[in-house]
Amino acid sequence: MAELLSTGTGILIALLAFSVLLPLIVFVHEYGHFKVARLCGIRVEAFSIGFGPALRSWRDRHGTIWKISGIPLGGYVKFFGDANAASAGRAEGSSMAVGSELSPAEAEPARGTTQFGSERDKLEAVLTDEEKAVCFHFKPVWQRAAVVAAGPFANFVLAVVLFAGLFMAFGRPYIEPVVGTVVEGSAAEEAGFAPGDRILTIDGRRVETFTDMSNRVRLSSGTTLTFEVERDGEVLAFEATPRREVQTDAFGNEIRAGRLGIGSGGSVGRERYGPFEAVGEGIEEVGTVLETSVTYLGRIVTGREDPRQLGGPVKIAQFAGQAASSGFKAPVELTLREKLVTSGANFLQLAALISVSIGFLNLLPVPVLDGGHLMFYAYEAVAGRPLSERVQGFGFRIGLAMVGSLMVFVVVNDVIGLL
């Protein structure tokens, strides 16, 4: 009975944490689209967090309908001139959250709406000059691109703000890149590492902290790396190939990642930053997460990483619940305030990581995602005309199939991971 209660409590916490985490990130993403559209003079007809039946809605003084909808797995911004539910099921300029790109079935029909920007000639015949002035498709290509890019950019800004706040409030952990222990029979022992070695570079790139080294090794299983190491004042060169092994993360989840087989031996500390320094560190952290994401995706495409580690909404909910309750499961005794602060800090750190991930995913050059539209706009800017409706329609169907397949795959991964 106690175990069932514990499991039930964990599920409830995960659902509550997820219901806060995802709408926050989706709101920021969609608000990026919304704000730049307004700055460009585009009429915004609807702004929704979630999809499905509206739980609450209201109209602002500009005529935009704001909605909080029942299923919190995405969101959208609907511009005047966009597709409605009667067309192909997607609003141009809306965006994906956790792989879900859904358009509202309850969206109000807009006169002269269209699925693709290439149908501008059809709109030309039905819209007045006043309507064209506020229609998304009649704006210059650079403005349309700016509106689309603003969603992912807003995700990155949110992550910078969250990271910066955490660095100011709690500091940034710093562990010197010094070898403390070497696991017997490990790749590190075979390469010649010894306790006391200071790692200077990996493949020519400077290593600032032990965490830098660990992050690089985790995504290098099966790849030979060249290390420069300082030992007793002498610089030595080693080659080592991390092995993919089952490891556990900070919350006890099993992950498969590259492992060298060394433990840290530096002095551990935390460095706090002022506001300006913290923002700089936040930008650097976002850059690191993006670099890691690009590397991981590239290794999946080339078959060097296990795609079964990809996760979807179930895994995000699981991680959100673990982060939100982490302070109450700490291995040391904490006061209630310390438990709440620890949980809050871990939750905000996860929110920053997820926000970067969603921004990155939306920038992939896949039709139906923001990156796909930017790719189309890049062609239009160079060629002086948009791609034909037939080509865009074909791309949309391919992109929808890709996103749908990915969603099925990650949900299956999530379910298997819970068994």
C-alpha positions as CSV (number, residue, x, y, z in Angstrom):
1,M,0.0,0.0,0.0
2,A,2.8,2.4,0.9
3,E,4.5,1.7,-2.4
4,L,1.2,2.4,-4.3
5,L,0.8,5.6,-2.5
6,S,4.3,6.6,-3.2
7,T,3.9,5.8,-6.9
8,G,0.6,7.7,-7.1
9,T,2.1,10.7,-5.4
10,G,5.0,10.6,-7.8
11,I,2.6,10.5,-10.8
12,L,0.6,13.4,-9.4
13,I,3.7,15.5,-8.9
14,A,4.9,14.7,-12.4
15,L,1.5,15.8,-13.9
16,L,1.4,19.0,-11.9
17,A,5.0,19.9,-12.7
18,F,4.4,19.1,-16.4
19,S,1.3,21.3,-16.4
20,V,3.4,24.2,-15.2
21,L,6.6,23.5,-17.2
22,L,5.2,23.0,-20.7
23,P,2.6,25.8,-20.8
24,L,5.3,28.2,-19.6
25,I,7.7,27.2,-22.4
26,V,4.9,27.1,-25.1
27,F,3.6,30.6,-24.0
28,V,7.1,32.1,-24.3
29,H,7.6,30.5,-27.7
30,E,4.2,31.6,-29.1
31,Y,4.6,35.0,-27.5
32,G,7.8,35.5,-29.6
33,H,5.8,34.9,-32.8
34,F,3.0,37.1,-31.5
35,K,5.1,40.1,-30.4
36,V,7.1,40.3,-33.6
37,A,3.9,39.9,-35.7
38,R,2.4,42.8,-33.8
39,L,5.6,44.9,-34.3
40,C,5.3,44.1,-38.1
41,G,1.7,45.3,-38.2
42,I,0.2,41.8,-38.7
43,R,-3.3,41.2,-37.3
44,V,-3.2,38.3,-34.8
45,E,-6.6,36.6,-34.7
46,A,-6.0,34.0,-31.9
47,F,-3.4,33.1,-29.3
48,S,-3.9,29.7,-27.6
49,I,-2.0,27.7,-25.0
50,G,-2.9,24.1,-25.6
51,F,-5.4,22.8,-28.1
52,G,-8.9,21.3,-28.1
53,P,-11.8,22.9,-26.3
54,A,-11.1,26.3,-24.8
55,L,-11.4,26.3,-21.0
56,R,-11.2,30.1,-20.9
57,S,-11.1,32.8,-23.6
58,W,-11.2,36.5,-23.9
59,R,-10.7,39.2,-26.6
60,D,-8.2,42.0,-26.1
61,R,-8.5,45.6,-27.4
62,H,-6.8,44.7,-30.7
63,G,-9.3,42.0,-31.5
64,T,-7.1,39.0,-30.7
65,I,-8.8,36.1,-29.0
66,W,-6.7,34.6,-26.2
67,K,-7.4,31.0,-25.1
68,I,-6.4,28.5,-22.5
69,S,-7.3,25.2,-24.1
70,G,-7.9,21.8,-22.5
71,I,-5.0,19.7,-23.8
72,P,-1.6,21.3,-22.8
73,L,0.6,19.7,-25.4
74,G,1.2,22.6,-27.7
75,G,0.0,26.0,-28.7
76,Y,-0.5,28.3,-31.7
77,V,-0.7,31.9,-32.9
78,K,-3.2,32.4,-35.8
79,F,-2.6,35.3,-38.1
80,F,-5.0,37.0,-40.5
81,G,-4.5,35.2,-43.8
82,D,-3.4,31.9,-42.2
83,A,-5.0,28.5,-42.8
84,N,-8.0,27.5,-40.7
85,A,-9.3,24.1,-39.7
86,A,-11.0,23.7,-43.1
87,S,-7.8,23.8,-45.0
88,A,-4.8,21.5,-44.3
89,G,-4.9,21.6,-40.5
90,R,-2.0,23.9,-39.7
91,A,-1.8,27.6,-39.1
92,E,1.2,29.2,-40.9
93,G,3.5,30.8,-38.3
94,S,2.3,28.5,-35.5
95,S,4.8,26.1,-34.0
96,M,5.5,22.8,-32.5
97,A,5.9,22.0,-28.8
98,V,7.3,18.6,-27.9
99,G,6.7,17.4,-31.4
100,S,3.0,18.3,-31.5
101,E,2.0,20.7,-34.3
102,L,-1.8,21.1,-34.1
103,S,-4.2,23.7,-35.3
104,P,-7.4,24.5,-33.5
105,A,-10.6,22.8,-34.7
106,E,-12.5,25.6,-33.0
107,A,-10.6,28.4,-34.7
108,E,-12.8,31.1,-36.2
109,P,-12.8,31.0,-40.0
110,A,-11.0,34.0,-41.6
111,R,-12.1,35.3,-45.0
112,G,-9.5,34.5,-47.6
113,T,-7.3,32.2,-45.5
114,T,-4.9,29.9,-47.2
115,Q,-2.5,27.1,-46.3
116,F,0.5,28.3,-48.3
117,G,2.1,31.7,-48.9
118,S,2.4,30.7,-52.6
119,E,-1.4,31.3,-52.9
120,R,-0.9,35.0,-52.5
121,D,-2.6,35.6,-55.9
122,K,-5.8,34.0,-54.6
123,L,-5.8,36.3,-51.6
124,E,-5.1,39.3,-53.9
125,A,-8.5,38.8,-55.4
126,V,-10.5,38.6,-52.2
127,L,-8.8,41.0,-49.7
128,T,-9.2,44.7,-49.6
129,D,-6.1,47.0,-49.4
130,E,-6.7,47.5,-45.7
131,E,-6.8,43.7,-45.1
132,K,-3.6,43.2,-47.2
133,A,-1.8,45.7,-45.0
134,V,-2.4,43.5,-42.0
135,C,-2.1,40.1,-43.7
136,F,0.9,37.9,-42.9
137,H,1.3,36.7,-46.6
138,F,1.6,40.3,-47.9
139,K,4.4,41.3,-45.6
140,P,8.0,41.4,-47.0
141,V,9.8,38.1,-46.8
142,W,12.2,39.4,-44.1
143,Q,9.3,40.3,-41.8
144,R,7.6,36.9,-42.3
145,A,11.0,35.2,-41.5
146,A,11.4,37.4,-38.4
147,V,8.0,36.4,-37.2
148,V,8.7,32.7,-37.6
149,A,12.2,32.9,-36.1
150,A,11.0,34.8,-33.1
151,G,9.4,31.7,-31.5
152,P,12.7,29.7,-31.2
153,F,14.6,32.9,-30.3
154,A,12.2,33.5,-27.5
155,N,12.9,30.0,-26.2
156,F,16.6,30.8,-26.1
157,V,16.0,34.1,-24.4
158,L,13.9,32.3,-21.7
159,A,16.8,29.9,-21.1
160,V,19.3,32.6,-20.8
161,V,17.2,34.4,-18.3
162,L,16.7,31.2,-16.2
163,F,20.3,30.2,-16.3
164,A,21.4,33.8,-15.4
165,G,19.0,33.9,-12.5
166,L,20.3,30.5,-11.2
167,F,23.9,31.6,-11.6
168,M,23.3,34.8,-9.7
169,A,21.3,33.1,-6.9
170,F,23.2,29.9,-6.4
171,G,26.4,30.3,-8.4
172,R,27.9,27.9,-11.0
173,P,29.6,24.7,-9.8
174,Y,33.2,24.6,-10.7
175,I,35.4,21.4,-10.6
176,E,38.9,21.6,-11.8
177,P,39.7,19.2,-14.6
178,V,42.0,17.1,-12.5
179,V,41.9,13.3,-12.4
180,G,41.2,11.9,-9.0
181,T,40.7,8.2,-9.6
182,V,41.1,5.9,-12.6
183,V,38.8,2.8,-12.9
184,E,40.6,-0.4,-13.3
185,G,40.3,-1.8,-16.8
186,S,38.7,1.4,-18.2
187,A,39.5,3.2,-21.4
188,A,41.3,5.8,-19.2
189,E,43.6,3.2,-17.7
190,E,44.4,1.7,-21.0
191,A,45.3,5.2,-22.4
192,G,47.7,5.9,-19.5
193,F,45.8,8.4,-17.3
194,A,46.9,8.6,-13.7
195,P,45.6,10.4,-10.6
196,G,46.8,14.0,-10.5
197,D,46.7,14.5,-14.2
198,R,45.3,17.9,-15.3
199,I,43.4,17.7,-18.6
200,L,44.2,20.7,-20.7
201,T,42.6,20.0,-24.1
202,I,40.4,17.4,-25.9
203,D,41.0,17.3,-29.7
204,G,42.7,20.7,-29.4
205,R,39.8,22.4,-27.6
206,R,40.6,23.8,-24.2
207,V,39.0,22.2,-21.2
208,E,38.0,24.6,-18.4
209,T,36.3,22.3,-15.9
210,F,35.8,18.6,-15.2
211,T,32.2,19.1,-16.4
212,D,33.4,20.2,-19.8
213,M,35.4,17.0,-20.1
214,S,32.5,14.9,-19.0
215,N,30.1,16.4,-21.5
216,R,32.5,15.8,-24.3
217,V,33.1,12.2,-23.3
218,R,29.4,11.4,-22.9
219,L,28.8,12.1,-26.6
220,S,32.0,10.4,-27.9
221,S,31.4,6.7,-27.3
222,G,33.3,4.7,-29.9
223,T,35.2,7.8,-31.1
224,T,38.9,8.2,-30.4
225,L,39.8,11.4,-28.6
226,T,43.2,13.1,-28.3
227,F,43.9,14.5,-24.8
228,E,46.7,16.9,-23.7
229,V,47.5,16.3,-20.1
230,E,49.8,18.1,-17.7
231,R,51.7,15.8,-15.3
232,D,54.4,17.0,-13.0
233,G,55.0,20.1,-15.2
234,E,55.2,18.1,-18.4
235,V,52.6,18.0,-21.1
236,L,51.7,14.6,-22.4
237,A,49.4,13.4,-25.2
238,F,47.0,10.5,-24.8
239,E,44.5,8.9,-27.1
240,A,41.4,7.3,-25.5
241,T,38.1,5.9,-26.9
242,P,35.2,6.3,-24.5
243,R,32.9,3.2,-24.1
244,R,29.2,3.4,-24.2
245,E,28.0,2.2,-20.8
246,V,24.8,2.3,-18.7
247,Q,25.1,5.1,-16.2
248,T,22.7,7.0,-13.9
249,D,21.9,10.7,-14.0
250,A,21.3,13.0,-11.0
251,F,17.8,11.6,-10.5
252,G,18.7,8.0,-10.8
253,N,17.5,7.4,-14.4
254,E,19.5,5.0,-16.5
255,I,21.2,6.5,-19.5
256,R,23.7,5.0,-22.1
257,A,26.6,7.3,-22.7
258,G,30.3,7.4,-23.3
259,R,32.5,6.8,-20.3
260,L,36.2,7.2,-19.9
261,G,36.6,5.8,-16.4
262,I,38.0,8.7,-14.3
263,G,36.8,10.5,-11.3
264,S,37.3,14.1,-10.4
265,G,40.1,15.2,-8.1
266,G,40.0,19.0,-8.3
267,S,38.8,21.4,-5.6
268,V,35.1,21.8,-5.9
269,G,33.5,25.3,-5.5
270,R,30.8,27.6,-6.7
271,E,31.3,30.9,-8.5
272,R,28.6,33.5,-8.2
273,Y,28.1,36.2,-10.8
274,G,26.7,39.7,-11.0
275,P,23.8,40.5,-13.4
276,F,25.9,41.2,-16.5
277,E,28.3,38.4,-16.0
278,A,25.4,36.0,-15.3
279,V,23.8,36.9,-18.6
280,G,27.1,36.2,-20.4
281,E,27.4,32.9,-18.6
282,G,23.7,32.1,-19.5
283,I,24.3,32.8,-23.2
284,E,27.4,30.5,-23.0
285,E,25.3,27.8,-21.3
286,V,22.7,28.0,-24.0
287,G,25.4,27.7,-26.7
288,T,26.8,24.6,-24.9
289,V,23.3,23.0,-24.8
290,L,22.8,23.8,-28.5
291,E,26.2,22.4,-29.4
292,T,25.4,19.2,-27.5
293,S,22.0,18.9,-29.2
294,V,23.6,19.3,-32.7
295,T,26.2,16.7,-31.9
296,Y,23.7,14.3,-30.4
297,L,21.4,14.6,-33.4
298,G,24.3,14.1,-35.8
299,R,25.4,11.0,-34.0
300,I,21.9,9.6,-34.2
301,V,21.7,10.3,-37.9
302,T,25.0,8.6,-38.5
303,G,24.1,5.6,-36.3
304,R,26.7,6.3,-33.6
305,E,24.1,7.1,-30.8
306,D,21.2,5.1,-29.5
307,P,17.9,6.7,-30.7
308,R,16.0,4.8,-28.0
309,Q,17.1,7.5,-25.5
310,L,15.0,10.1,-27.3
311,G,12.1,11.1,-25.1
312,G,8.7,12.8,-25.5
313,P,6.0,14.3,-23.3
314,V,5.9,11.3,-20.9
315,K,9.6,11.5,-20.2
316,I,9.5,15.3,-19.9
317,A,6.7,14.9,-17.3
318,Q,8.8,12.3,-15.5
319,F,11.8,14.6,-15.4
320,A,9.7,17.6,-14.3
321,G,8.3,15.6,-11.4
322,Q,11.7,14.4,-10.4
323,A,13.1,17.9,-10.5
324,A,10.1,19.4,-8.6
325,S,10.5,16.8,-5.8
326,S,14.3,16.6,-5.8
327,G,14.8,18.7,-2.6
328,F,12.6,16.3,-0.7
329,K,14.6,13.3,-1.7
330,A,18.1,14.7,-1.1
331,P,20.6,12.4,0.6
332,V,21.2,14.9,3.3
333,E,18.9,16.4,5.9
334,L,17.4,19.7,4.8
335,T,15.0,22.3,6.3
336,L,11.7,22.8,4.5
337,R,12.9,26.0,3.0
338,E,16.1,24.3,1.7
339,K,14.0,21.5,0.2
340,L,11.7,24.0,-1.6
341,V,14.7,26.0,-2.8
342,T,16.5,22.9,-4.1
343,S,13.4,21.7,-5.9
344,G,12.7,25.1,-7.4
345,A,16.3,25.5,-8.6
346,N,16.3,22.1,-10.3
347,F,12.9,22.7,-11.8
348,L,14.0,26.0,-13.3
349,Q,17.2,24.4,-14.6
350,L,15.2,21.7,-16.4
351,A,12.8,24.4,-17.8
352,A,15.8,26.1,-19.3
353,L,17.1,22.9,-20.9
354,I,13.7,22.0,-22.3
355,S,13.2,25.5,-23.6
356,V,16.5,25.3,-25.5
357,S,15.6,21.8,-26.8
358,I,12.2,23.0,-28.1
359,G,13.7,26.1,-29.7
360,F,16.3,23.8,-31.4
361,L,13.8,21.3,-32.6
362,N,11.6,24.0,-34.1
363,L,14.6,25.3,-36.1
364,L,15.2,22.0,-37.9
365,P,14.7,22.4,-41.7
366,V,11.6,20.3,-41.7
367,P,8.4,21.6,-43.4
368,V,5.6,22.2,-40.8
369,L,8.3,23.4,-38.3
370,D,9.6,26.9,-38.1
371,G,12.9,25.9,-39.6
372,G,11.1,24.5,-42.7
373,H,9.3,27.9,-43.2
374,L,12.6,29.7,-42.8
375,M,14.0,27.4,-45.5
376,F,11.1,28.3,-47.8
377,Y,11.6,32.0,-47.1
378,A,15.3,31.7,-47.8
379,Y,14.5,30.3,-51.2
380,E,12.0,33.1,-51.8
381,A,14.5,35.8,-50.8
382,V,17.1,34.4,-53.3
383,A,14.8,33.5,-56.2
384,G,12.6,36.5,-55.9
385,R,9.4,34.3,-55.8
386,P,8.0,31.7,-53.4
387,L,8.1,28.0,-54.1
388,S,5.1,26.7,-55.9
389,E,2.0,25.6,-54.0
390,R,2.5,22.0,-55.3
391,V,6.1,21.9,-53.9
392,Q,5.2,23.4,-50.6
393,G,2.2,21.1,-50.3
394,F,4.4,18.1,-51.0
395,G,6.9,19.3,-48.4
396,F,4.2,19.8,-45.9
397,R,3.0,16.3,-46.2
398,I,6.5,14.9,-45.9
399,G,7.2,17.1,-42.9
400,L,3.9,16.1,-41.2
401,A,4.8,12.4,-41.8
402,M,8.3,12.9,-40.3
403,V,7.0,14.8,-37.2
404,G,4.2,12.3,-36.7
405,S,6.6,9.3,-37.0
406,L,8.9,11.0,-34.5
407,M,6.1,11.5,-32.0
408,V,5.0,7.9,-32.3
409,F,8.6,6.8,-31.8
410,V,9.3,8.9,-28.7
411,V,6.0,8.0,-27.1
412,V,6.8,4.3,-27.6
413,N,10.2,5.0,-26.1
414,D,8.6,6.7,-23.1
415,V,6.2,3.8,-22.5
416,I,8.9,1.2,-22.8
417,G,11.1,3.2,-20.4
418,L,8.3,3.1,-17.7
419,L,8.0,-0.7,-17.9
